Amino acid sequence: MRTILQVPVDKKIRQLAEKSALNMGFSSLQESLRVIMRQMSLNKINLNLIQQEPDEILTPEQEKILLKKDKASQKEIAKGNYFSSSNIDEIMKNLNSYNE
């Protein structure tokens, strides 16, 4: 016998969860929740909830600027114009040489 479970949730959260479920290979958010609930009913699920720092959202203009700077830095790296180091002392020595 089937039953219907209704859970009030913010529209934006539902949209994000649905997108995540699809990215994980589920056919729908409902399917992902059925799988999770089935695993819970069999005591075969272990949930670890860890609070993470929120993602930083860039405006389209900021993203455009960042991509432009990345492209420029990749060109400089291709030319060999970069400094590589394996420790902080080398980095600091190199940075301090610009102040002299």
The first five atom37 places (N, CA, C, CB, O) and aatype in JSON, in Angstrom:
{
  "aatype": [12, 1, 16, 9, 10, 5, 19, 14, 19, 3, 11, 11, 9, 1, 5, 10, 0, 6, 11, 15, 0, 10, 2, 12, 7, 13, 15, 15, 10, 5, 6, 15, 10, 1, 19, 9, 12, 1, 5, 12, 15, 10, 2, 11, 9, 2, 10, 2, 10, 9, 5, 5, 6, 14, 3, 6, 9, 10, 16, 14, 6, 5, 6, 11, 9, 10, 10, 11, 11, 3, 11, 0, 15, 5, 11, 6, 9, 0, 11, 7, 2, 18, 13, 15, 15, 15, 2, 9, 3, 6, 9, 12, 11, 2, 10, 2, 15, 18, 2, 6],
  "atom_mask": [
    [1, 1, 1, 1, 1],
    [1, 1, 1, 1, 1],
    [1, 1, 1, 1, 1],
    [1, 1, 1, 1, 1],
    [1, 1, 1, 1, 1],
    [1, 1, 1, 1, 1],
    [1, 1, 1, 1, 1],
    [1, 1, 1, 1, 1],
    [1, 1, 1, 1, 1],
    [1, 1, 1, 1, 1],
    [1, 1, 1, 1, 1],
    [1, 1, 1, 1, 1],
    [1, 1, 1, 1, 1],
    [1, 1, 1, 1, 1],
    [1, 1, 1, 1, 1],
    [1, 1, 1, 1, 1],
    [1, 1, 1, 1, 1],
    [1, 1, 1, 1, 1],
    [1, 1, 1, 1, 1],
    [1, 1, 1, 1, 1],
    [1, 1, 1, 1, 1],
    [1, 1, 1, 1, 1],
    [1, 1, 1, 1, 1],
    [1, 1, 1, 1, 1],
    [1, 1, 1, 0, 1],
    [1, 1, 1, 1, 1],
    [1, 1, 1, 1, 1],
    [1, 1, 1, 1, 1],
    [1, 1, 1, 1, 1],
    [1, 1, 1, 1, 1],
    [1, 1, 1, 1, 1],
    [1, 1, 1, 1, 1],
    [1, 1, 1, 1, 1],
    [1, 1, 1, 1, 1],
    [1, 1, 1, 1, 1],
    [1, 1, 1, 1, 1],
    [1, 1, 1, 1, 1],
    [1, 1, 1, 1, 1],
    [1, 1, 1, 1, 1],
    [1, 1, 1, 1, 1],
    [1, 1, 1, 1, 1],
    [1, 1, 1, 1, 1],
    [1, 1, 1, 1, 1],
    [1, 1, 1, 1, 1],
    [1, 1, 1, 1, 1],
    [1, 1, 1, 1, 1],
    [1, 1, 1, 1, 1],
    [1, 1, 1, 1, 1],
    [1, 1, 1, 1, 1],
    [1, 1, 1, 1, 1],
    [1, 1, 1, 1, 1],
    [1, 1, 1, 1, 1],
    [1, 1, 1, 1, 1],
    [1, 1, 1, 1, 1],
    [1, 1, 1, 1, 1],
    [1, 1, 1, 1, 1],
    [1, 1, 1, 1, 1],
    [1, 1, 1, 1, 1],
    [1, 1, 1, 1, 1],
    [1, 1, 1, 1, 1],
    [1, 1, 1, 1, 1],
    [1, 1, 1, 1, 1],
    [1, 1, 1, 1, 1],
    [1, 1, 1, 1, 1],
    [1, 1, 1, 1, 1],
    [1, 1, 1, 1, 1],
    [1, 1, 1, 1, 1],
    [1, 1, 1, 1, 1],
    [1, 1, 1, 1, 1],
    [1, 1, 1, 1, 1],
    [1, 1, 1, 1, 1],
    [1, 1, 1, 1, 1],
    [1, 1, 1, 1, 1],
    [1, 1, 1, 1, 1],
    [1, 1, 1, 1, 1],
    [1, 1, 1, 1, 1],
    [1, 1, 1, 1, 1],
    [1, 1, 1, 1, 1],
    [1, 1, 1, 1, 1],
    [1, 1, 1, 0, 1],
    [1, 1, 1, 1, 1],
    [1, 1, 1, 1, 1],
    [1, 1, 1, 1, 1],
    [1, 1, 1, 1, 1],
    [1, 1, 1, 1, 1],
    [1, 1, 1, 1, 1],
    [1, 1, 1, 1, 1],
    [1, 1, 1, 1, 1],
    [1, 1, 1, 1, 1],
    [1, 1, 1, 1, 1],
    [1, 1, 1, 1, 1],
    [1, 1, 1, 1, 1],
    [1, 1, 1, 1, 1],
    [1, 1, 1, 1, 1],
    [1, 1, 1, 1, 1],
    [1, 1, 1, 1, 1],
    [1, 1, 1, 1, 1],
    [1, 1, 1, 1, 1],
    [1, 1, 1, 1, 1],
    [1, 1, 1, 1, 1]
  ],
  "atom_positions": [
    [[0.84, -1.18, 0.0], [0.0, 0.0, 0.0], [0.88, 1.25, 0.0], [-0.95, 0.0, 1.21], [1.89, 1.31, 0.71]],
    [[0.5, 2.22, -0.78], [1.26, 3.46, -0.87], [0.57, 4.56, -0.09], [1.45, 3.89, -2.34], [-0.65, 4.54, 0.11]],
    [[1.37, 5.53, 0.35], [0.84, 6.69, 1.03], [1.55, 7.92, 0.49], [1.01, 6.56, 2.58], [2.62, 7.81, -0.1]],
    [[0.97, 9.07, 0.7], [1.55, 10.32, 0.22], [2.08, 11.1, 1.42], [0.5, 11.17, -0.58], [1.39, 11.26, 2.43]],
    [[3.3, 11.56, 1.29], [3.93, 12.38, 2.32], [4.06, 13.79, 1.77], [5.33, 11.8, 2.74], [4.66, 13.99, 0.71]],
    [[3.52, 14.75, 2.45], [3.63, 16.14, 2.03], [4.52, 16.88, 3.01], [2.23, 16.82, 1.92], [4.29, 16.86, 4.22]],
    [[5.54, 17.55, 2.47], [6.48, 18.28, 3.31], [6.58, 19.71, 2.8], [7.89, 17.59, 3.31], [7.1, 19.94, 1.7]],
    [[6.09, 20.68, 3.56], [6.22, 22.08, 3.13], [7.7, 22.47, 3.1], [5.42, 23.02, 4.08], [8.44, 22.23, 4.06]],
    [[8.13, 23.07, 2.01], [9.52, 23.47, 1.86], [9.58, 24.72, 0.98], [10.38, 22.31, 1.25], [8.76, 24.91, 0.09]],
    [[10.56, 25.55, 1.24], [10.76, 26.76, 0.46], [10.98, 26.39, -1.02], [11.97, 27.57, 1.0], [11.67, 25.43, -1.33]],
    [[10.38, 27.16, -1.91], [10.44, 26.87, -3.35], [11.89, 26.82, -3.85], [9.65, 27.92, -4.14], [12.24, 25.95, -4.65]],
    [[12.71, 27.75, -3.4], [14.1, 27.8, -3.85], [14.87, 26.56, -3.39], [14.78, 29.07, -3.31], [15.67, 26.01, -4.15]],
    [[14.62, 26.12, -2.16], [15.28, 24.91, -1.65], [14.87, 23.7, -2.48], [14.93, 24.69, -0.16], [15.7, 22.86, -2.81]],
    [[13.58, 23.61, -2.81], [13.11, 22.5, -3.63], [13.8, 22.51, -4.98], [11.58, 22.56, -3.81], [14.25, 21.46, -5.45]],
    [[13.9, 23.68, -5.61], [14.54, 23.78, -6.93], [16.0, 23.35, -6.87], [14.43, 25.21, -7.47], [16.48, 22.61, -7.73]],
    [[16.71, 23.81, -5.85], [18.12, 23.45, -5.7], [18.29, 21.96, -5.41], [18.76, 24.27, -4.58], [19.18, 21.31, -5.96]],
    [[17.43, 21.42, -4.54], [17.49, 19.99, -4.22], [17.17, 19.15, -5.45], [16.52, 19.65, -3.08], [17.8, 18.11, -5.67]],
    [[16.21, 19.58, -6.25], [15.85, 18.85, -7.46], [17.01, 18.85, -8.45], [14.6, 19.47, -8.12], [17.32, 17.82, -9.06]],
    [[17.65, 19.99, -8.6], [18.82, 20.09, -9.49], [19.93, 19.15, -9.01], [19.33, 21.56, -9.57], [20.56, 18.46, -9.81]],
    [[20.16, 19.14, -7.71], [21.19, 18.28, -7.13], [20.86, 16.81, -7.35], [21.35, 18.57, -5.63], [21.73, 16.02, -7.7]],
    [[19.6, 16.44, -7.14], [19.18, 15.04, -7.33], [19.4, 14.61, -8.78], [17.69, 14.86, -6.94], [19.89, 13.51, -9.04]],
    [[19.05, 15.47, -9.72], [19.24, 15.15, -11.14], [20.72, 15.02, -11.47], [18.6, 16.24, -12.03], [21.12, 14.15, -12.24]],
    [[21.54, 15.89, -10.88], [22.99, 15.81, -11.1], [23.59, 14.53, -10.54], [23.68, 17.02, -10.47], [24.61, 14.05, -11.03]],
    [[22.94, 13.96, -9.5], [23.41, 12.72, -8.91], [22.92, 11.49, -9.67], [22.97, 12.63, -7.46], [23.28, 10.37, -9.34]],
    [[22.1, 11.71, -10.69], [21.64, 10.6, -11.52], [20.23, 10.11, -11.22], [0.0, 0.0, 0.0], [19.77, 9.15, -11.84]],
    [[19.55, 10.74, -10.28], [18.17, 10.36, -10.01], [17.27, 10.92, -11.11], [17.71, 10.86, -8.62], [17.59, 11.94, -11.71]],
    [[16.15, 10.26, -11.37], [15.22, 10.74, -12.39], [14.39, 11.92, -11.88], [14.31, 9.62, -12.84], [13.85, 12.69, -12.67]],
    [[14.3, 12.05, -10.56], [13.51, 13.14, -9.97], [13.91, 13.32, -8.51], [11.99, 12.86, -10.09], [14.59, 12.47, -7.93]],
    [[13.48, 14.42, -7.95], [13.69, 14.65, -6.51], [12.92, 13.61, -5.71], [13.25, 16.1, -6.11], [13.4, 13.1, -4.7]],
    [[11.71, 13.28, -6.17], [10.9, 12.29, -5.48], [11.62, 10.94, -5.42], [9.54, 12.14, -6.17], [11.61, 10.28, -4.38]],
    [[12.24, 10.54, -6.53], [12.96, 9.26, -6.54], [14.09, 9.28, -5.51], [13.52, 8.96, -7.94], [14.29, 8.31, -4.79]],
    [[14.82, 10.38, -5.46], [15.94, 10.45, -4.5], [15.42, 10.34, -3.07], [16.73, 11.77, -4.68], [16.03, 9.68, -2.23]],
    [[14.3, 10.99, -2.78], [13.73, 10.92, -1.44], [13.21, 9.51, -1.13], [12.6, 11.93, -1.29], [13.33, 9.06, 0.01]],
    [[12.65, 8.82, -2.12], [12.2, 7.44, -1.91], [13.39, 6.54, -1.55], [11.49, 6.91, -3.16], [13.29, 5.72, -0.65]],
    [[14.49, 6.71, -2.27], [15.69, 5.91, -2.0], [16.2, 6.19, -0.59], [16.81, 6.2, -3.04], [16.52, 5.26, 0.16]],
    [[16.28, 7.46, -0.23], [16.76, 7.83, 1.11], [15.83, 7.26, 2.19], [16.86, 9.37, 1.25], [16.29, 6.7, 3.18]],
    [[14.54, 7.41, 1.98], [13.58, 6.9, 2.97], [13.64, 5.38, 3.07], [12.15, 7.34, 2.62], [13.52, 4.83, 4.17]],
    [[13.83, 4.7, 1.96], [13.95, 3.24, 1.99], [15.17, 2.83, 2.8], [14.04, 2.66, 0.54], [15.1, 1.92, 3.63]],
    [[16.3, 3.5, 2.56], [17.52, 3.2, 3.3], [17.34, 3.49, 4.79], [18.7, 4.01, 2.74], [17.83, 2.74, 5.63]],
    [[16.64, 4.57, 5.11], [16.37, 4.9, 6.51], [15.53, 3.82, 7.17], [15.68, 6.26, 6.62], [15.77, 3.43, 8.31]],
    [[14.52, 3.33, 6.43], [13.62, 2.33, 7.0], [14.35, 1.02, 7.3], [12.45, 2.06, 6.05], [13.92, 0.25, 8.15]],
    [[15.44, 0.77, 6.6], [16.23, -0.44, 6.82], [17.43, -0.19, 7.73], [16.72, -0.99, 5.49], [18.27, -1.08, 7.92]],
    [[17.5, 1.01, 8.3], [18.64, 1.42, 9.13], [19.97, 1.24, 8.4], [18.66, 0.62, 10.43], [20.97, 0.84, 8.99]],
    [[19.96, 1.55, 7.11], [21.17, 1.4, 6.3], [21.68, 2.75, 5.81], [20.9, 0.48, 5.11], [22.38, 2.83, 4.79]],
    [[21.34, 3.77, 6.51], [21.79, 5.09, 6.08], [22.47, 5.79, 7.24], [20.61, 5.95, 5.55], [22.02, 5.7, 8.39]],
    [[23.54, 6.48, 6.94], [24.29, 7.22, 7.94], [24.39, 8.65, 7.44], [25.71, 6.59, 8.19], [25.08, 8.92, 6.46]],
    [[23.73, 9.57, 8.1], [23.75, 10.96, 7.69], [24.74, 11.74, 8.55], [22.36, 11.58, 7.79], [24.68, 11.69, 9.78]],
    [[25.64, 12.43, 7.9], [26.56, 13.32, 8.59], [26.27, 14.73, 8.11], [28.06, 12.92, 8.32], [26.49, 15.05, 6.94]],
    [[25.8, 15.56, 8.98], [25.47, 16.93, 8.62], [26.6, 17.84, 9.1], [24.11, 17.37, 9.23], [26.83, 17.98, 10.29]],
    [[27.28, 18.44, 8.14], [28.41, 19.31, 8.44], [28.12, 20.67, 7.84], [29.75, 18.73, 7.9], [27.87, 20.78, 6.64]],
    [[28.16, 21.69, 8.65], [27.93, 23.03, 8.14], [29.17, 23.51, 7.42], [27.55, 24.0, 9.28], [30.27, 23.48, 7.96]],
    [[28.97, 23.94, 6.2], [30.07, 24.43, 5.39], [29.9, 25.92, 5.15], [30.16, 23.66, 4.05], [28.82, 26.48, 5.33]],
    [[30.99, 26.54, 4.72], [30.91, 27.94, 4.35], [30.05, 28.06, 3.1], [32.33, 28.54, 4.12], [30.16, 27.23, 2.2]],
    [[29.2, 29.06, 3.04], [28.37, 29.21, 1.84], [29.24, 29.53, 0.62], [27.32, 30.32, 2.05], [30.28, 30.18, 0.72]],
    [[28.77, 29.06, -0.53], [29.47, 29.37, -1.77], [29.4, 30.86, -2.04], [28.89, 28.58, -2.94], [28.39, 31.51, -1.76]],
    [[30.48, 31.38, -2.59], [30.49, 32.79, -2.95], [29.88, 32.9, -4.35], [31.93, 33.39, -2.91], [30.32, 32.24, -5.28]],
    [[28.89, 33.74, -4.48], [28.21, 33.93, -5.75], [28.75, 35.19, -6.4], [26.66, 34.0, -5.57], [28.72, 36.27, -5.81]],
    [[29.25, 35.05, -7.62], [29.75, 36.2, -8.36], [28.66, 36.76, -9.26], [30.98, 35.81, -9.19], [27.83, 36.03, -9.8]],
    [[28.69, 38.07, -9.42], [27.79, 38.67, -10.41], [28.35, 38.34, -11.79], [27.65, 40.23, -10.19], [29.54, 38.01, -11.9]],
    [[27.54, 38.41, -12.83], [28.06, 38.16, -14.18], [29.26, 39.06, -14.53], [26.96, 38.36, -15.21], [30.2, 38.62, -15.2]],
    [[29.22, 40.3, -14.07], [30.34, 41.22, -14.34], [31.61, 40.77, -13.6], [29.96, 42.66, -13.92], [32.7, 40.8, -14.18]],
    [[31.48, 40.37, -12.34], [32.63, 39.89, -11.58], [33.21, 38.62, -12.21], [32.23, 39.62, -10.12], [34.42, 38.46, -12.28]],
    [[32.33, 37.74, -12.65], [32.79, 36.51, -13.28], [33.55, 36.81, -14.57], [31.6, 35.58, -13.58], [34.57, 36.18, -14.85]],
    [[33.06, 37.76, -15.34], [33.71, 38.17, -16.59], [35.12, 38.71, -16.3], [32.86, 39.24, -17.33], [36.07, 38.37, -17.0]],
    [[35.24, 39.54, -15.28], [36.53, 40.11, -14.89], [37.48, 39.01, -14.43], [36.35, 41.17, -13.78], [38.65, 38.99, -14.8]],
    [[36.96, 38.1, -13.61], [37.78, 37.0, -13.09], [38.28, 36.11, -14.23], [36.98, 36.16, -12.08], [39.45, 35.72, -14.24]],
    [[37.41, 35.79, -15.17], [37.81, 34.95, -16.31], [38.86, 35.66, -17.17], [36.59, 34.59, -17.17], [39.78, 35.02, -17.69]],
    [[38.72, 36.96, -17.32], [39.7, 37.75, -18.09], [41.07, 37.71, -17.4], [39.22, 39.22, -18.25], [42.09, 37.53, -18.06]],
    [[41.07, 37.87, -16.08], [42.33, 37.83, -15.32], [42.94, 36.44, -15.36], [42.09, 38.26, -13.88], [44.16, 36.3, -15.46]],
    [[42.12, 35.4, -15.28], [42.62, 34.03, -15.36], [43.26, 33.77, -16.72], [41.48, 33.03, -15.09], [44.33, 33.18, -16.81]],
    [[42.6, 34.22, -17.77], [43.14, 34.03, -19.12], [44.49, 34.73, -19.26], [42.14, 34.56, -20.19], [45.42, 34.18, -19.84]],
    [[44.59, 35.95, -18.73], [45.85, 36.7, -18.79], [46.94, 35.99, -18.0], [45.65, 38.13, -18.26], [48.09, 35.93, -18.45]],
    [[46.6, 35.46, -16.83], [47.61, 34.77, -16.02], [48.06, 33.47, -16.7], [47.06, 34.47, -14.61], [49.23, 33.11, -16.62]],
    [[47.14, 32.77, -17.37], [47.52, 31.54, -18.08], [48.49, 31.85, -19.21], [46.27, 30.84, -18.63], [49.39, 31.06, -19.48]],
    [[48.3, 32.99, -19.88], [49.22, 33.41, -20.95], [50.62, 33.67, -20.37], [48.69, 34.68, -21.66], [51.62, 33.28, -20.97]],
    [[50.67, 34.33, -19.21], [51.96, 34.62, -18.58], [52.65, 33.34, -18.13], [51.76, 35.56, -17.37], [53.87, 33.2, -18.27]],
    [[51.89, 32.41, -17.61], [52.46, 31.12, -17.2], [53.02, 30.39, -18.41], [51.4, 30.25, -16.49], [54.09, 29.8, -18.33]],
    [[52.29, 30.43, -19.52], [52.76, 29.77, -20.75], [54.07, 30.39, -21.25], [51.69, 29.88, -21.85], [54.9, 29.7, -21.85]],
    [[54.25, 31.69, -20.99], [55.49, 32.37, -21.38], [56.63, 32.09, -20.4], [55.25, 33.89, -21.47], [57.78, 32.42, -20.67]],
    [[56.31, 31.47, -19.28], [57.33, 31.19, -18.27], [57.48, 32.3, -17.26], [0.0, 0.0, 0.0], [58.42, 32.3, -16.47]],
    [[56.56, 33.25, -17.27], [56.61, 34.38, -16.34], [55.86, 34.06, -15.05], [56.01, 35.64, -16.99], [54.75, 34.54, -14.83]],
    [[56.48, 33.25, -14.21], [55.89, 32.92, -12.92], [56.99, 32.5, -11.96], [54.83, 31.81, -13.05], [58.12, 32.2, -12.37]],
    [[56.65, 32.48, -10.68], [57.58, 32.08, -9.64], [57.01, 30.85, -8.97], [57.83, 33.23, -8.62], [55.84, 30.83, -8.58]],
    [[57.81, 29.84, -8.82], [57.39, 28.61, -8.17], [58.23, 28.39, -6.92], [57.5, 27.4, -9.13], [59.43, 28.66, -6.91]],
    [[57.59, 27.89, -5.88], [58.3, 27.68, -4.62], [57.71, 26.48, -3.89], [58.23, 28.93, -3.73], [56.55, 26.12, -4.07]],
    [[58.55, 25.87, -3.08], [58.08, 24.74, -2.27], [57.97, 25.1, -0.8], [59.0, 23.56, -2.45], [57.56, 24.27, 0.0]],
    [[58.34, 26.33, -0.44], [58.22, 26.71, 0.97], [58.01, 28.22, 1.13], [59.46, 26.27, 1.75], [58.28, 28.99, 0.2]],
    [[57.56, 28.61, 2.27], [57.2, 30.0, 2.55], [58.41, 30.93, 2.57], [56.48, 30.09, 3.88], [58.3, 32.1, 2.2]],
    [[59.58, 30.42, 2.99], [60.77, 31.26, 3.03], [61.15, 31.75, 1.63], [61.93, 30.5, 3.65], [61.5, 32.92, 1.45]],
    [[61.09, 30.86, 0.65], [61.39, 31.26, -0.73], [60.4, 32.28, -1.24], [61.39, 30.03, -1.65], [60.76, 33.24, -1.93]],
    [[59.14, 32.08, -0.89], [58.1, 33.01, -1.34], [58.35, 34.39, -0.74], [56.7, 32.51, -0.95], [58.29, 35.4, -1.45]],
    [[58.62, 34.44, 0.56], [58.85, 35.72, 1.22], [60.09, 36.41, 0.67], [58.98, 35.53, 2.73], [60.09, 37.63, 0.48]],
    [[61.16, 35.66, 0.42], [62.38, 36.22, -0.16], [62.06, 36.85, -1.52], [63.48, 35.13, -0.3], [62.52, 37.95, -1.84]],
    [[61.28, 36.12, -2.31], [60.93, 36.65, -3.63], [60.06, 37.9, -3.53], [60.21, 35.58, -4.43], [60.27, 38.86, -4.26]],
    [[59.09, 37.89, -2.62], [58.24, 39.06, -2.45], [59.02, 40.27, -1.93], [57.1, 38.74, -1.51], [58.81, 41.4, -2.37]],
    [[59.93, 40.02, -0.98], [60.72, 41.11, -0.42], [61.68, 41.69, -1.43], [61.47, 40.64, 0.8], [62.06, 42.85, -1.3]],
    [[62.09, 40.93, -2.42], [63.0, 41.45, -3.44], [62.33, 42.55, -4.26], [63.49, 40.32, -4.36], [63.02, 43.38, -4.85]],
    [[61.01, 42.56, -4.32], [60.3, 43.62, -5.05], [60.29, 44.92, -4.27], [58.86, 43.19, -5.34], [60.11, 45.98, -4.86]],
    [[60.49, 44.86, -2.96], [60.47, 46.05, -2.12], [61.82, 46.73, -2.06], [60.03, 45.7, -0.73], [61.93, 47.84, -1.54]],
    [[62.83, 46.1, -2.58], [64.19, 46.66, -2.49], [64.47, 47.63, -3.6], [65.24, 45.57, -2.5], [65.56, 48.19, -3.67]]
  ]
}
